[in-house]
């Protein structure tokens, strides 16, 4: 996406703001200072204004952190009062706002005056300076955030991992799940189309594909609220009604809710419709991922239902 195509690529560079890795820039020199430079090294862009107290608080902190990084990242500062064009194109609505550019595109960012430790962590993520243990920690945090409904936080962490390790199957699958959680199958498919050769059978990738297939099948299942109302009207009983509600929940992306209803359906009548609820439940487990808490807890509950 060429969002800066109207700006001259040969705009003159501006003078450093503080240290050799920090400089002030403008709408006119944004292409040269940020987009072009980011093809060689990550560039952080600090959108600020003189009247903004948190901006004055963040400024020295991020400048110190960038200079301490010793060239692993660059910092470009944009005064939005004097240079509103780029800020408008990037829909900057609150400052301070920091965006990280890599290969000419924004890949990560944050808003507000973060403490120095978090700014340093952000720089490490953007520059790829994260060891394997740290990556696992970020992935776990992202997966927890997604499970708790924080798609934005999850996306930021998954993107940070992909910046450091573009071949991370968990991160690729996680980004696809973020889109699925928002009902965006098109972008989820786009993410999965970038899976490196040989990784198609990875359990994390296979789980997302299973989730997409289930979601597509559940699109015609109707509104979960209507299915829930029908179940309540029947006194909360009925294997068919619970199965119908589970399909609707699958279609809306609520795998945990679907698993609950399917387990209840099996407990009520385990042989209903040739074990249809059990078959769908196993597919829900595949979609959630065999290592997920939903699957591990669900299998224990299923065993309890079947062998009690």
Number of C-alpha atoms within 10 A of each C-alpha: 6 7 11 17 9 9 15 14 16 13 15 15 16 15 11 15 15 14 13 14 21 24 20 20 25 22 20 19 19 27 24 19 26 25 21 18 18 22 14 12 18 27 32 26 25 27 25 24 19 10 9 11 13 15 19 15 15 20 16 13 17 23 22 17 19 24 18 14 16 11 15 18 25 26 31 25 21 23 17 20 13 10 17 15 15 19 18 11 10 12 9 17 10 10 19 23 19 23 21 26 25 24 16 21 18 17 17 20 17 16 15 14 21 17 12 15 11 11 19 19 14 20 24 18 23 28 21 18 16 19 11 12 9 13 23 15 12 21 22 16 16 27 26 14 17 20 17 10 14 15 20 13 17 27 23 17 25 27 23 26 27 21 20 19 16 15 15 20 20 20 29 24 23 26 28 27 30 26 18 22 19 13 16 13 18 11 16 24 16 11 17 18 10 11 18 12 7 7 14 15 10 13 18 25 24 17 22 25 21 19 26 23 14 21 25 15 14 19 15 11 19 16 15 19 12 12 21 19 14 18 20 13 10 11 9 13 15 17 25 17 20 26 26 24 27 32 32 27 27 28 26 22 21 17 24 20 15 25 28 16 23 30 25 20 25 22 15 15 15 19 14 14 11 9 14 17 28 21 11 19 26 17 18 26 24 22 26 21 21 16 12 15 14 18 22 13 10 20 17 10 13 20 10 11 15 11 6 6
